[in-house]
């Protein structure tokens, strides 16, 4: 059971880091034809469904022709909140058996 707890914890952590990498990658020009581009393309495909959910409620803020997307910040906060709830439930199941 502890293995399940660790796997869920690692899965949430990996997804958090993928979103964070995606945020930071938007600050740099990355060629999609290179190996880094393929990795970023995979990260975008994995994180886009989750982030697009938040963009429906919080569209990018346009200021002076530039857009600032706050939805990944909200997405990360909610992801961490869900992680705490899930891990708390799992730990109560594991240690109450």
N, CA, C and O of each residue as an XYZ file, in Angstrom:
388
protein
N       0.810     -1.203      0.000
C       0.000      0.000      0.000
C       0.854      1.269      0.000
O       0.505      2.276     -0.616
N       1.981      1.190      0.707
C       2.861      2.360      0.731
C       3.384      2.664     -0.668
O       3.593      3.826     -1.016
N       3.596      1.622     -1.470
C       4.048      1.811     -2.849
C       3.016      2.608     -3.647
O       3.383      3.477     -4.438
N       1.748      2.323     -3.448
C       0.679      3.071     -4.116
C       0.732      4.545     -3.714
O       0.598      5.429     -4.560
N       0.925      4.801     -2.431
C       1.041      6.170     -1.928
C       2.181      6.896     -2.629
O       2.015      8.020     -3.102
N       3.340      6.244     -2.692
C       4.518      6.859     -3.324
C       4.297      7.090     -4.824
O       4.696      8.125     -5.359
N       3.663      6.126     -5.500
C       3.404      6.276     -6.936
C       2.484      7.457     -7.218
O       2.717      8.217     -8.158
N       1.450      7.613     -6.415
C       0.532      8.739     -6.584
C       1.260     10.054     -6.298
O       1.083     11.033     -7.023
N       2.064     10.078     -5.261
C       2.835     11.272     -4.920
C       3.788     11.648     -6.048
O       3.879     12.816     -6.424
N       4.488     10.675     -6.579
C       5.430     10.934     -7.674
C       4.688     11.394     -8.931
O       5.158     12.292     -9.631
N       3.545     10.793     -9.220
C       2.771     11.188    -10.402
C       2.344     12.651    -10.317
O       2.463     13.395    -11.290
N       1.847     13.059     -9.154
C       1.476     14.470     -8.969
C       2.700     15.378     -9.101
O       2.623     16.441     -9.717
N       3.816     14.963     -8.529
C       5.040     15.779     -8.586
C       5.558     15.920    -10.011
O       5.971     17.005    -10.419
N       5.536     14.843    -10.757
C       5.992     14.887    -12.153
C       5.100     15.822    -12.964
O       5.595     16.613    -13.766
N       3.797     15.735    -12.758
C       2.874     16.601    -13.494
C       3.093     18.067    -13.122
O       3.034     18.941    -13.987
N       3.343     18.340    -11.844
C       3.662     19.697    -11.399
C       4.890     20.218    -12.143
O       4.882     21.336    -12.659
N       5.949     19.401    -12.195
C       7.180     19.827    -12.855
C       6.979     20.011    -14.352
O       7.600     20.886    -14.955
N       6.127     19.205    -14.953
C       5.855     19.368    -16.382
C       5.171     20.706    -16.648
O       5.502     21.383    -17.621
N       4.240     21.087    -15.812
C       3.578     22.389    -15.968
C       4.579     23.511    -15.751
O       4.585     24.489    -16.500
N       5.419     23.385    -14.745
C       6.428     24.410    -14.464
C       7.426     24.542    -15.618
O       7.788     25.654    -16.000
N       7.865     23.423    -16.165
C       8.775     23.457    -17.320
C       8.092     24.131    -18.500
O       8.709     24.908    -19.228
N       6.813     23.826    -18.680
C       6.065     24.447    -19.775
C       6.004     25.961    -19.597
O       6.164     26.709    -20.562
N       5.773     26.411    -18.371
C       5.715     27.856    -18.107
C       7.056     28.505    -18.436
O       7.106     29.520    -19.131
N       8.128     27.926    -17.941
C       9.467     28.499    -18.154
C       9.858     28.437    -19.622
O      10.517     29.348    -20.123
N       9.464     27.381    -20.317
C       9.823     27.225    -21.731
C       9.199     28.306    -22.607
O       9.719     28.603    -23.682
N       8.094     28.896    -22.161
C       7.472     29.953    -22.977
C       8.327     31.214    -23.011
O       8.107     32.085    -23.852
N       9.288     31.321    -22.119
C      10.151     32.492    -22.100
C      11.292     32.405    -23.105
O      11.973     33.400    -23.354
N      11.511     31.220    -23.689
C      12.650     31.002    -24.580
C      12.176     30.462    -25.925
O      11.226     29.683    -25.994
N      12.857     30.891    -27.002
C      12.509     30.305    -28.308
C      13.086     28.885    -28.410
O      14.287     28.679    -28.234
N      12.218     27.922    -28.694
C      12.646     26.529    -28.802
C      12.246     26.009    -30.175
O      11.080     26.081    -30.562
N      13.211     25.490    -30.898
C      12.949     24.913    -32.214
C      12.249     23.571    -32.053
O      12.727     22.698    -31.329
N      11.120     23.409    -32.725
C      10.370     22.164    -32.617
C      11.023     21.008    -33.363
O      10.638     19.854    -33.174
N      12.009     21.305    -34.208
C      12.646     20.241    -34.980
C      13.749     19.527    -34.202
O      14.123     18.411    -34.564
N      14.268     20.127    -33.165
C      15.346     19.521    -32.387
C      14.828     18.562    -31.336
O      13.617     18.420    -31.161
N      15.752     17.892    -30.622
C      15.331     16.946    -29.586
C      14.602     17.630    -28.426
O      13.676     17.050    -27.858
N      14.998     18.830    -28.073
C      14.320     19.567    -27.017
C      12.902     19.932    -27.448
O      11.978     19.957    -26.635
N      12.750     20.211    -28.723
C      11.430     20.527    -29.265
C      10.480     19.354    -29.160
O       9.298     19.536    -28.871
N      10.980     18.163    -29.392
C      10.149     16.950    -29.279
C       9.713     16.729    -27.831
O       8.574     16.339    -27.572
N      10.625     16.979    -26.892
C      10.291     16.845    -25.473
C       9.228     17.868    -25.098
O       8.265     17.539    -24.406
N       9.401     19.119    -25.556
C       8.438     20.169    -25.231
C       7.078     19.878    -25.868
O       6.034     20.154    -25.277
N       7.104     19.332    -27.050
C       5.845     18.967    -27.712
C       5.090     17.918    -26.887
O       3.870     17.990    -26.742
N       5.825     16.954    -26.354
C       5.202     15.934    -25.507
C       4.648     16.544    -24.228
O       3.553     16.189    -23.792
N       5.397     17.457    -23.627
C       4.943     18.121    -22.407
C       3.676     18.922    -22.692
O       2.742     18.907    -21.889
N       3.635     19.616    -23.818
C       2.446     20.380    -24.180
C       1.238     19.466    -24.362
O       0.142     19.788    -23.902
N       1.430     18.330    -25.029
C       0.320     17.405    -25.261
C      -0.221     16.832    -23.955
O      -1.424     16.600    -23.830
N       0.654     16.607    -22.993
C       0.229     16.016    -21.713
C      -0.441     17.052    -20.820
O      -1.414     16.735    -20.136
N       0.058     18.279    -20.815
C      -0.457     19.287    -19.888
C      -1.598     20.132    -20.453
O      -2.343     20.744    -19.688
N      -1.745     20.175    -21.756
C      -2.759     21.052    -22.365
C      -4.194     20.746    -21.940
O      -4.946     21.684    -21.675
N      -4.610     19.480    -21.863
C      -6.004     19.247    -21.436
C      -6.313     19.829    -20.054
O      -7.385     20.396    -19.844
N      -5.391     19.690    -19.133
C      -5.592     20.219    -17.774
C      -5.583     21.744    -17.781
O      -6.444     22.369    -17.162
N      -4.616     22.350    -18.477
C      -4.510     23.805    -18.486
C      -5.640     24.469    -19.262
O      -6.088     25.554    -18.891
N      -6.104     23.836    -20.327
C      -7.185     24.438    -21.113
C      -8.470     24.537    -20.298
O      -9.275     25.443    -20.516
N      -8.666     23.613    -19.361
C      -9.820     23.696    -18.473
C      -9.811     25.021    -17.713
O     -10.855     25.659    -17.582
N      -8.662     25.440    -17.216
C      -8.567     26.678    -16.444
C      -8.618     27.908    -17.332
O      -9.080     28.963    -16.896
N      -8.151     27.794    -18.578
C      -8.209     28.929    -19.498
C      -9.644     29.291    -19.867
O      -9.919     30.431    -20.240
N     -10.553     28.337    -19.766
C     -11.963     28.646    -20.045
C     -12.513     29.636    -19.024
O     -13.373     30.453    -19.353
N     -12.029     29.569    -17.801
C     -12.511     30.438    -16.741
C     -11.636     31.670    -16.530
O     -12.101     32.692    -16.027
N     -10.370     31.566    -16.918
C      -9.420     32.658    -16.723
C      -8.609     32.846    -18.004
O      -7.489     32.346    -18.108
N      -9.168     33.566    -18.979
C      -8.432     33.765    -20.236
C      -7.194     34.636    -20.011
O      -7.114     35.356    -19.016
N      -6.227     34.570    -20.938
C      -5.029     35.411    -20.801
C      -5.388     36.896    -20.722
O      -6.305     37.367    -21.396
N      -4.659     37.606    -19.900
C      -4.858     39.048    -19.715
C      -4.010     39.771    -20.759
O      -2.792     39.600    -20.796
N      -4.645     40.573    -21.601
C      -3.936     41.299    -22.660
C      -3.615     42.702    -22.156
O      -4.500     43.472    -21.785
N      -2.308     43.009    -22.155
C      -1.860     44.329    -21.715
C      -0.821     44.843    -22.708
O       0.270     44.282    -22.815
N      -1.156     45.899    -23.426
C      -0.215     46.507    -24.351
C       0.219     45.588    -25.470
O       1.367     45.658    -25.910
N      -0.651     44.744    -25.934
C      -0.332     43.849    -27.038
C       0.290     42.534    -26.609
O       0.452     41.633    -27.431
N       0.639     42.408    -25.349
C       1.222     41.161    -24.848
C       0.211     40.475    -23.926
O      -0.508     41.131    -23.173
N       0.174     39.171    -23.999
C      -0.754     38.425    -23.164
C      -0.043     37.740    -22.009
O       1.043     37.183    -22.173
N      -0.660     37.787    -20.853
C      -0.129     37.106    -19.673
C      -1.163     36.069    -19.265
O      -2.320     36.395    -19.000
N      -0.731     34.821    -19.220
C      -1.627     33.718    -18.902
C      -1.433     33.306    -17.444
O      -0.409     32.724    -17.087
N      -2.415     33.610    -16.616
C      -2.355     33.269    -15.197
C      -2.941     31.890    -14.905
O      -2.845     31.402    -13.779
N      -3.538     31.267    -15.897
C      -4.192     29.978    -15.657
C      -3.226     28.886    -15.179
O      -3.639     28.061    -14.364
N      -1.962     28.830    -15.636
C      -1.077     27.795    -15.095
C      -0.803     27.949    -13.591
O      -0.596     26.956    -12.894
N      -0.801     29.174    -13.102
C      -0.576     29.388    -11.673
C      -1.750     28.825    -10.872
O      -1.557     28.133     -9.872
N      -2.951     29.128    -11.318
C      -4.148     28.604    -10.652
C      -4.178     27.084    -10.774
O      -4.528     26.386     -9.823
N      -3.808     26.575    -11.952
C      -3.794     25.123    -12.183
C      -2.820     24.427    -11.233
O      -3.130     23.359    -10.704
N      -1.666     25.014    -11.018
C      -0.674     24.428    -10.104
C      -1.197     24.446     -8.672
O      -1.068     23.457     -7.950
N      -1.784     25.559     -8.262
C      -2.317     25.648     -6.896
C      -3.406     24.598     -6.663
O      -3.431     23.950     -5.617
N      -4.290     24.434     -7.621
C      -5.359     23.442     -7.474
C      -4.797     22.029     -7.543
O      -5.265     21.140     -6.832
N      -3.796     21.814     -8.394
C      -3.160     20.501     -8.467
C      -2.534     20.124     -7.126
O      -2.669     18.987     -6.673
N      -1.855     21.067     -6.498
C      -1.250     20.787     -5.195
C      -2.306     20.565     -4.119
O      -2.109     19.745     -3.221
N      -3.411     21.275     -4.195
C      -4.507     21.075     -3.256
C      -5.092     19.665     -3.413
O      -5.327     18.966     -2.427
N      -5.321     19.263     -4.660
C      -5.850     17.918     -4.927
C      -4.845     16.859     -4.473
O      -5.231     15.825     -3.928
N      -3.561     17.118     -4.699
C      -2.521     16.178     -4.261
C      -2.582     15.974     -2.752
O      -2.510     14.842     -2.275
N      -2.712     17.046     -2.010
C      -2.783     16.932     -0.545
C      -4.000     16.133     -0.103
O      -3.908     15.310      0.808
N      -5.138     16.373     -0.743
C      -6.359     15.648     -0.385
C      -6.213     14.163     -0.694
O      -6.520     13.315      0.143
N      -5.741     13.854     -1.900
C      -5.600     12.446     -2.303
C      -4.598     11.729     -1.402
O      -4.863     10.617     -0.946
N      -3.462     12.347     -1.145
C      -2.458     11.709     -0.293
C      -2.946     11.566      1.149
O      -2.625     10.587      1.823
N      -3.708     12.528      1.610
C      -4.277     12.424      2.956
C      -5.254     11.252      3.034
O      -5.231     10.486      3.998
N      -6.101     11.114      2.036
C      -7.035      9.987      2.004
C      -6.299      8.654      1.923
O      -6.648      7.697      2.614
N      -5.274      8.603      1.068
C      -4.496      7.368      0.947
C      -3.789      7.025      2.256
O      -3.763      5.862      2.658
N      -3.227      8.008      2.912
C      -2.524      7.721      4.165
C      -3.496      7.266      5.243
O      -3.147      6.414      6.060
N      -4.698      7.809      5.266
C      -5.666      7.351      6.258
C      -6.112      5.923      5.958
O      -6.380      5.158      6.885
N      -6.194      5.555      4.703
C      -6.537      4.188      4.339
C      -5.388      3.237      4.700
O      -5.611      2.162      5.256
N      -4.172      3.645      4.377
C      -3.000      2.795      4.609
C      -2.780      2.561      6.096
O      -2.543      1.423      6.501
N      -2.849      3.588      6.909
C      -2.490      3.469      8.314
C      -3.651      3.061      9.221
O      -3.445      2.820     10.411
N      -4.856      2.982      8.685
C      -6.004      2.551      9.489
C      -6.395      1.119      9.231
O      -7.416      0.658      9.742
N      -5.608      0.401      8.452
C      -5.907     -1.004      8.170
C      -5.425     -1.875      9.295
O      -5.586     -3.095      9.243
